Amino acid sequence: MPTGPGDILDLIRHGRATTRGDVLEQTGLSRMTVAQRLDSLLAAGMIVEGQTGEATGGRRRRSLVFNSAQSWVLAAAVDTTHTRIAVTDLHGRVLAETELDVPVERGPSEVLDRIATAMDTLLRKHDLTPEDLCGAGLSLPGPVDPESGRPSQPPILPGWDAYPVAEHLQATLPGVPVLTANDADAAALGEYAAGGSDTRSLVLVKVSTGIGTGIVIDGHSYTGADGGAGDIGHVRVSPRSEARCQCGMQGCLAAVASGRAVAAELTALGIPAASAREVRELLRAGNADAARLTQQAGRRIGEVMATVVCLLNPEVVLIGGGLASAPLVAGIRETLYRLALPRATRHLDLRLGTLGEDAAVVGLARLVVDHEFAPAAVNAKLRG
């Protein structure tokens, strides 16, 4: 049973209690105790009373709402060639953003220095300081150890293994908690926060330079024992293929079906393309070869996703990343439904994600807020 103001805030944040009456009903606490704990949350600015609701028993009930404007989150979604940096409110709504072109192959020190400089510039531009932040989040295109928060043998991030990412950024953000996550995990959490909160299990497949999946179960990211859950891009699907993956192996799914792989096939046909983003531009322009090769890549991804779906039986599978498109979804659908058990797909909702490039930023905001406004954290803060 909830015992502190942080537990009550958790009920309000997740929509399980929207009035004082709801809190009384959900907790079983006395009216005086509920009043005291709500007063402490109101005084701290963590909740606000909303518009007057319908009258019940002669009195109008006022709604209780999590105060999403009490502080801000700074998020950096790192991809292989560029980084998107944004300031969001506590619901993940973007206040300001900027983009930085810097390839991760230059190593963590240079990349993080440039991100830190861009973060500082963005904050100053909008008259914000680190004191206005409740936390910062950064996502990386590779596994992240759930205990240390450091990259864990990332195949496409040379020189990043076990690098102290959070500690590096905290030199620029003194006193600000910095959390890290895998990019697909962050994107999946963002899609969940934006519209999938009624879904018990959601999988997002991110197809860009590499291929990875983020898994959200009962509102929480499942990252595995070492942060490697969902790293399907390195499943070997073509052992005899000469296509070499960035991990050094041959025949990995990412080597034959990623945005990088499709771009290479198009270039070989005389249609220059260097990345998933450039392939997507060709798709938008109606290029038939780009559509054909993207759908073909989708079929290969669907072969692996059939196993994922049979294993997890998710309610929703979303497709995101730079190569996310109708041809890719069509290809995945073609093989996934053919190879997976009908029982595993009869209620499956397979579609494009709704947030696009915002997904990881929204997910990082949710990650930070879940951490900083967890019941135990709030209870400790208010006691202090």
C-alpha positions as CSV (number, residue, x, y, z in Angstrom):
1,M,0.0,0.0,0.0
2,P,1.3,3.5,-0.8
3,T,2.9,5.1,2.3
4,G,4.4,8.4,1.3
5,P,3.8,11.4,-0.9
6,G,6.0,9.9,-3.6
7,D,3.7,6.9,-3.9
8,I,0.7,9.3,-4.2
9,L,2.5,11.2,-6.9
10,D,3.1,8.0,-8.8
11,L,-0.6,7.3,-8.8
12,I,-1.3,10.9,-10.2
13,R,1.5,10.7,-12.7
14,H,0.2,7.5,-14.2
15,G,-3.4,8.5,-14.3
16,R,-4.6,6.1,-11.6
17,A,-5.7,9.0,-9.3
18,T,-6.9,12.3,-10.7
19,T,-8.8,13.7,-7.6
20,R,-8.5,13.7,-3.9
21,G,-11.3,11.1,-3.8
22,D,-9.4,8.9,-6.1
23,V,-6.3,9.0,-3.8
24,L,-8.5,8.2,-0.8
25,E,-10.0,5.2,-2.7
26,Q,-6.7,4.0,-4.1
27,T,-4.7,4.2,-0.9
28,G,-7.1,3.6,2.0
29,L,-5.4,6.4,3.9
30,S,-7.3,8.8,6.2
31,R,-8.5,12.2,4.8
32,M,-6.1,14.0,7.0
33,T,-3.1,11.9,5.9
34,V,-4.0,12.3,2.3
35,A,-4.4,16.1,2.7
36,Q,-1.0,16.4,4.4
37,R,0.7,14.4,1.6
38,L,-1.0,16.3,-1.2
39,D,-0.2,19.6,0.5
40,S,3.5,18.6,0.6
41,L,3.4,17.8,-3.1
42,L,1.6,21.0,-3.9
43,A,4.1,23.1,-1.9
44,A,7.0,21.4,-3.7
45,G,5.4,22.3,-7.0
46,M,5.3,18.6,-8.1
47,I,1.5,18.7,-8.6
48,V,-1.0,21.4,-9.4
49,E,-4.8,21.5,-9.0
50,G,-6.5,21.6,-12.3
51,Q,-9.8,22.9,-13.5
52,T,-12.9,22.4,-11.5
53,G,-14.7,19.1,-12.4
54,E,-18.3,18.1,-12.2
55,A,-20.1,18.7,-8.9
56,T,-20.7,15.6,-6.7
57,G,-22.7,15.8,-3.6
58,G,-22.9,19.6,-3.7
59,R,-19.1,20.1,-4.0
60,R,-17.0,20.5,-7.1
61,R,-14.0,18.3,-7.3
62,R,-10.6,19.7,-8.5
63,S,-8.3,17.5,-10.6
64,L,-4.8,16.7,-9.5
65,V,-2.2,17.0,-12.2
66,F,1.5,16.2,-12.4
67,N,3.3,19.6,-12.9
68,S,5.2,19.0,-16.1
69,A,6.6,22.5,-16.2
70,Q,8.3,22.5,-12.8
71,S,11.6,21.7,-14.4
72,W,13.1,20.5,-17.7
73,V,14.9,17.6,-19.2
74,L,17.9,17.8,-21.5
75,A,18.1,14.9,-24.0
76,A,20.7,13.9,-26.6
77,A,19.8,11.1,-29.1
78,V,23.1,10.0,-30.6
79,D,23.1,8.3,-34.0
80,T,26.1,7.1,-36.0
81,T,26.5,10.3,-37.9
82,H,24.5,12.9,-36.1
83,T,23.1,13.8,-32.7
84,R,19.7,15.4,-31.9
85,I,19.7,17.5,-28.7
86,A,16.5,18.8,-27.1
87,V,15.1,20.5,-24.0
88,T,11.7,19.0,-23.1
89,D,9.2,19.4,-20.3
90,L,8.5,16.5,-18.0
91,H,6.0,15.0,-20.5
92,G,8.6,14.9,-23.2
93,R,7.2,17.9,-25.1
94,V,10.0,19.6,-27.0
95,L,10.8,23.2,-26.0
96,A,13.9,23.7,-28.1
97,E,16.2,21.5,-30.2
98,T,19.3,21.5,-32.3
99,E,21.2,19.0,-34.4
100,L,24.9,18.2,-34.5
101,D,26.7,16.4,-37.3
102,V,29.4,14.4,-35.7
103,P,30.2,10.7,-36.5
104,V,30.6,8.4,-33.5
105,E,33.7,6.9,-35.1
106,R,35.6,9.9,-33.9
107,G,35.5,8.5,-30.4
108,P,33.7,9.3,-27.2
109,S,35.9,12.2,-26.0
110,E,35.5,14.3,-29.1
111,V,31.8,13.4,-29.7
112,L,30.8,14.1,-26.1
113,D,32.8,17.3,-25.9
114,R,30.9,18.6,-29.0
115,I,27.6,17.4,-27.5
116,A,28.4,19.2,-24.2
117,T,29.2,22.4,-26.0
118,A,25.9,22.2,-28.1
119,M,23.9,21.5,-24.9
120,D,25.4,24.6,-23.2
121,T,24.7,26.7,-26.2
122,L,21.1,25.5,-26.4
123,L,20.5,26.2,-22.7
124,R,22.0,29.7,-22.9
125,K,19.9,30.5,-26.0
126,H,16.7,29.8,-24.0
127,D,17.9,31.4,-20.7
128,L,18.2,28.1,-18.9
129,T,20.9,26.9,-16.6
130,P,21.7,23.4,-15.2
131,E,19.7,24.4,-12.1
132,D,16.5,24.4,-14.2
133,L,17.0,20.8,-15.1
134,C,15.7,17.8,-13.2
135,G,18.1,15.5,-15.2
136,A,19.6,14.7,-18.6
137,G,19.5,11.7,-20.8
138,L,21.6,10.4,-23.6
139,S,21.0,7.5,-26.0
140,L,23.6,5.5,-27.9
141,P,23.4,3.2,-31.0
142,G,24.7,0.2,-29.0
143,P,24.2,-1.8,-25.9
144,V,24.4,0.0,-22.6
145,D,25.2,-1.8,-19.4
146,P,22.1,-1.4,-17.1
147,E,24.3,-1.3,-13.9
148,S,27.1,1.1,-14.9
149,G,25.2,3.1,-17.6
150,R,28.3,2.7,-19.8
151,P,28.5,1.3,-23.4
152,S,28.8,-2.5,-23.3
153,Q,31.0,-3.8,-26.2
154,P,29.1,-1.7,-28.8
155,P,29.7,-3.2,-32.3
156,I,29.4,0.1,-34.2
157,L,31.0,2.4,-31.6
158,P,34.8,1.8,-31.8
159,G,36.5,3.0,-28.7
160,W,33.3,3.5,-26.7
161,D,33.3,0.3,-24.6
162,A,32.9,1.0,-20.9
163,Y,33.5,4.8,-21.5
164,P,32.1,6.9,-18.6
165,V,29.6,8.8,-20.7
166,A,27.5,10.2,-17.9
167,E,30.6,11.4,-15.9
168,H,31.9,13.1,-19.0
169,L,28.7,15.2,-19.5
170,Q,28.4,16.0,-15.8
171,A,31.5,18.2,-16.0
172,T,29.3,20.5,-18.1
173,L,26.1,19.8,-16.1
174,P,27.2,20.0,-12.5
175,G,24.7,18.5,-10.1
176,V,22.5,17.2,-12.9
177,P,21.8,13.5,-12.9
178,V,22.7,12.0,-16.4
179,L,21.1,8.7,-17.5
180,T,22.1,6.7,-20.5
181,A,20.2,4.2,-22.7
182,N,20.3,2.3,-25.9
183,D,18.7,4.2,-28.8
184,A,16.1,1.6,-29.6
185,D,15.2,1.2,-25.9
186,A,14.8,5.0,-25.6
187,A,12.7,5.1,-28.8
188,A,10.4,2.3,-27.6
189,L,9.9,4.0,-24.3
190,G,9.1,7.2,-26.1
191,E,6.5,5.6,-28.2
192,Y,5.0,3.9,-25.2
193,A,4.8,7.2,-23.3
194,A,3.3,9.0,-26.2
195,G,0.5,6.6,-27.0
196,G,1.0,3.0,-25.9
197,S,0.4,3.3,-22.1
198,D,-2.5,1.0,-22.4
199,T,-0.3,-1.7,-24.0
200,R,1.3,-4.3,-21.8
201,S,4.0,-5.2,-24.3
202,L,5.5,-3.2,-27.1
203,V,8.5,-3.8,-29.4
204,L,10.1,-1.1,-31.5
205,V,12.4,-2.1,-34.4
206,K,14.8,0.6,-35.3
207,V,16.3,0.3,-38.7
208,S,19.0,2.9,-39.5
209,T,22.8,2.3,-39.9
210,G,22.2,-0.8,-37.7
211,I,19.2,-2.7,-36.6
212,G,18.0,-3.0,-33.0
213,T,14.8,-3.5,-31.0
214,G,13.6,-1.8,-27.9
215,I,11.3,-3.8,-25.6
216,V,8.8,-2.3,-23.2
217,I,6.9,-4.6,-20.8
218,D,4.4,-3.2,-18.3
219,G,5.8,0.3,-18.8
220,H,9.4,-0.7,-18.2
221,S,12.3,-1.2,-20.6
222,Y,13.6,-4.8,-20.7
223,T,17.3,-4.5,-21.4
224,G,18.6,-7.9,-20.4
225,A,21.3,-8.9,-18.0
226,D,24.0,-6.9,-19.8
227,G,22.0,-4.4,-21.8
228,G,22.1,-6.6,-24.9
229,A,18.4,-7.5,-25.2
230,G,16.9,-6.8,-28.6
231,D,20.3,-6.6,-30.4
232,I,18.9,-8.5,-33.4
233,G,21.1,-6.7,-36.0
234,H,23.9,-9.2,-35.2
235,V,21.8,-12.4,-35.7
236,R,23.5,-14.2,-38.5
237,V,20.9,-14.8,-41.2
238,S,23.2,-15.4,-44.2
239,P,26.3,-17.4,-43.1
240,R,27.6,-17.7,-46.6
241,S,27.1,-14.0,-47.4
242,E,30.2,-11.9,-48.1
243,A,28.5,-8.8,-46.7
244,R,30.6,-7.8,-43.7
245,C,28.9,-6.2,-40.7
246,Q,30.4,-3.4,-38.7
247,C,30.9,-5.9,-35.8
248,G,33.4,-7.7,-38.0
249,M,31.3,-10.8,-38.7
250,Q,29.7,-11.7,-42.1
251,G,26.1,-12.4,-42.8
252,C,24.6,-10.5,-39.9
253,L,21.1,-9.1,-40.3
254,A,22.4,-5.5,-40.2
255,A,24.9,-6.4,-43.0
256,V,22.2,-7.4,-45.4
257,A,19.1,-5.4,-44.3
258,S,20.1,-2.1,-42.5
259,G,19.8,1.3,-44.1
260,R,23.6,1.2,-44.6
261,A,23.2,-2.1,-46.5
262,V,20.4,-0.8,-48.7
263,A,22.4,2.4,-49.4
264,A,25.3,0.2,-50.5
265,E,23.1,-1.8,-52.9
266,L,21.7,1.4,-54.4
267,T,25.2,2.8,-54.9
268,A,26.2,-0.4,-56.7
269,L,23.3,0.2,-59.1
270,G,24.6,3.7,-59.8
271,I,22.2,5.5,-57.5
272,P,24.5,7.2,-54.9
273,A,23.3,6.8,-51.3
274,A,25.4,6.7,-48.1
275,S,22.8,6.3,-45.3
276,A,19.3,5.3,-44.3
277,R,18.4,9.0,-44.4
278,E,19.4,9.2,-48.0
279,V,17.5,6.1,-48.9
280,R,14.5,7.6,-47.3
281,E,14.8,10.7,-49.4
282,L,14.9,8.4,-52.5
283,L,11.8,6.7,-51.3
284,R,10.0,10.0,-50.9
285,A,11.1,10.9,-54.4
286,G,9.4,7.7,-55.7
287,N,12.6,5.8,-56.7
288,A,11.5,2.3,-57.6
289,D,14.9,0.6,-56.9
290,A,14.9,2.1,-53.4
291,A,11.4,0.9,-52.7
292,R,12.2,-2.6,-54.0
293,L,15.4,-3.0,-52.0
294,T,13.9,-1.5,-48.9
295,Q,11.0,-4.0,-49.1
296,Q,13.5,-6.8,-49.7
297,A,15.4,-5.7,-46.5
298,G,12.1,-5.8,-44.7
299,R,11.6,-9.4,-45.6
300,R,14.9,-10.3,-44.1
301,I,14.1,-8.4,-40.9
302,G,10.7,-10.1,-40.8
303,E,12.4,-13.5,-40.7
304,V,14.1,-12.6,-37.4
305,M,11.1,-10.7,-36.0
306,A,9.0,-13.8,-36.4
307,T,11.1,-15.4,-33.7
308,V,10.9,-12.3,-31.6
309,V,7.1,-12.3,-31.8
310,C,6.8,-16.0,-31.0
311,L,9.1,-15.5,-28.0
312,L,7.5,-12.3,-26.6
313,N,4.0,-12.3,-28.1
314,P,3.8,-8.5,-28.0
315,E,0.7,-6.5,-28.6
316,V,2.4,-3.9,-30.7
317,V,5.4,-3.9,-33.0
318,L,6.4,-0.5,-34.3
319,I,8.9,0.3,-37.0
320,G,11.2,3.3,-36.5
321,G,14.6,4.7,-37.6
322,G,15.9,6.3,-40.7
323,L,14.7,3.6,-43.0
324,A,11.1,3.4,-41.5
325,S,8.7,3.5,-44.5
326,A,5.8,1.8,-46.0
327,P,7.9,-0.6,-48.2
328,L,9.9,-1.6,-45.1
329,V,6.7,-2.4,-43.1
330,A,5.3,-4.3,-46.1
331,G,8.4,-6.5,-46.3
332,I,8.4,-7.2,-42.6
333,R,4.7,-8.0,-42.6
334,E,5.2,-10.4,-45.6
335,T,7.6,-12.8,-43.8
336,L,6.7,-12.2,-40.1
337,Y,3.1,-13.3,-40.6
338,R,4.1,-16.2,-42.8
339,L,6.7,-17.6,-40.4
340,A,5.3,-16.8,-37.0
341,L,2.7,-18.9,-35.3
342,P,-0.9,-17.6,-35.9
343,R,-1.5,-17.6,-32.2
344,A,1.4,-15.1,-31.8
345,T,0.1,-12.7,-34.4
346,R,-3.7,-12.9,-34.2
347,H,-3.8,-9.8,-32.0
348,L,-0.6,-8.2,-33.2
349,D,-0.6,-4.5,-34.3
350,L,2.3,-4.0,-36.7
351,R,2.8,-0.4,-38.0
352,L,5.1,2.6,-38.3
353,G,5.9,4.4,-35.1
354,T,4.2,7.7,-34.6
355,L,7.0,9.9,-33.3
356,G,9.7,9.6,-35.9
357,E,13.0,11.2,-34.9
358,D,11.3,12.5,-31.7
359,A,10.9,9.0,-30.3
360,A,14.3,8.7,-28.5
361,V,14.1,12.2,-27.1
362,V,10.6,11.6,-25.7
363,G,11.8,8.3,-24.3
364,L,14.9,9.9,-22.6
365,A,12.6,12.4,-21.0
366,R,10.4,9.6,-19.7
367,L,13.5,7.7,-18.5
368,V,14.7,10.7,-16.5
369,V,11.3,11.5,-15.0
370,D,10.7,7.9,-14.0
371,H,14.0,8.0,-12.2
372,E,13.9,11.4,-10.6
373,F,10.2,11.2,-9.6
374,A,10.2,7.5,-8.5
375,P,8.3,7.1,-5.2
376,A,11.4,6.5,-3.1
377,A,13.2,9.5,-4.7
378,V,10.3,11.9,-4.0
379,N,9.9,10.6,-0.5
380,A,13.6,11.2,0.2
381,K,13.5,14.6,-1.4
382,L,10.5,15.8,0.7
383,R,11.9,14.4,3.9
384,G,15.1,16.3,3.2
